């Protein structure tokens, strides 16, 4: 009798284990697709921001992530994360890739790998259309209050320019570019230095104007960012991205927002 009870327990355990193994794939079984988690700071229009309902992510990177997922056979999940933690969360495996208007830089290439680029970008200066001072170059930012997104290429560009040219600028770092433009609109800043691809979204509103667009050097290139161990996934992304370029889907996405 004890042996029979013991055997029953073993069979019950095995059955439970089988159910657990079956359910382990339930997250993907419903759609029949693998899941691709995409990290993005959803405060950066037109690349990633919330729709008017305040909870639905939209934008270039969001649409592109979904299009890539469709080509690759993945179900895409957007993981909203702050910009200052986007790389550390990628390192921890909170998501598979990061797509958040991320520029390929020499420093980042030391730690990460990137897909092929999908858009070019330059730095730019934006002020209010009725501003008394309209800086036509970074030199003319001297004496002004200038905001930018912290730890961004705008941050790097302005910091290096100030040091190299020995000019005095009152600088203000922001956790989101939207906050910088909010303060510009409220008169707490004289100017914002930002990605030209972002500025384009703001200067579509007549209360803003772009007074300088970077022309020297090479353009920045935005791409999908991955940890160095994900070369196979990077290759999948590149194959899908090429297909989206070839069939016109990428251009269609970009034209939706520009």
Rosetta blueprint (number, residue, H / E / L):
1 X L
2 X H
3 X H
4 X H
5 X H
6 X H
7 X H
8 X H
9 X H
10 X H
11 X H
12 X H
13 X H
14 X H
15 X H
16 X H
17 X H
18 X H
19 X H
20 X H
21 X H
22 X H
23 X H
24 X H
25 X L
26 X H
27 X H
28 X H
29 X H
30 X L
31 X L
32 X L
33 X L
34 X E
35 X E
36 X E
37 X E
38 X E
39 X E
40 X E
41 X L
42 X L
43 X L
44 X E
45 X L
46 X L
47 X L
48 X E
49 X E
50 X E
51 X L
52 X L
53 X L
54 X L
55 X L
56 X L
57 X E
58 X E
59 X L
60 X H
61 X H
62 X H
63 X H
64 X H
65 X H
66 X H
67 X H
68 X H
69 X H
70 X H
71 X H
72 X H
73 X L
74 X E
75 X E
76 X E
77 X E
78 X E
79 X E
80 X E
81 X L
82 X L
83 X H
84 X H
85 X H
86 X H
87 X H
88 X H
89 X H
90 X H
91 X H
92 X H
93 X L
94 X L
95 X L
96 X L
97 X E
98 X E
99 X L
100 X L
101 X L
102 X L
103 X E
104 X L
105 X L
106 X H
107 X H
108 X H
109 X H
110 X L
111 X L
112 X E
113 X E
114 X E
115 X L
116 X L
117 X L
118 X L
119 X E
120 X E
121 X E
122 X L
123 X E
124 X E
125 X E
126 X E
127 X E
128 X E
129 X L
130 X L
131 X L
132 X L
133 X L
134 X L
135 X L
136 X L
137 X L
138 X H
139 X H
140 X H
141 X H
142 X L
143 X L
144 X L
145 X E
146 X E
147 X E
148 X E
149 X E
150 X L
151 X L
152 X L
153 X H
154 X H
155 X H
156 X H
157 X H
158 X H
159 X H
160 X H
161 X H
162 X H
163 X H
164 X H
165 X H
166 X L
167 X L
168 X L
169 X L
170 X E
171 X E
172 X E
173 X E
174 X E
175 X L
176 X L
177 X H
178 X H
179 X H
180 X H
181 X H
182 X H
183 X H
184 X H
185 X H
186 X L
187 X L
188 X L
189 X L
190 X L
191 X E
192 X E
193 X E
194 X E
195 X E
196 X H
197 X H
198 X H
199 X H
200 X H
201 X H
202 X H
203 X L
204 X L
205 X L
206 X L
207 X L
208 X E
209 X E
210 X E
211 X E
212 X E
213 X E
214 X L
215 X L
216 X L
217 X L
218 X L
219 X L
220 X E
221 X E
222 X E
223 X L
224 X L
225 X E
226 X E
227 X E
228 X L
229 X L
230 X L
231 X H
232 X H
233 X H
234 X H
235 X H
236 X H
237 X H
238 X H
239 X H
240 X H
241 X H
242 X H
243 X H
244 X H
245 X H
246 X H
247 X L
248 X L
249 X H
250 X H
251 X H
252 X H
253 X H
254 X H
255 X H
256 X H
257 X H
258 X L
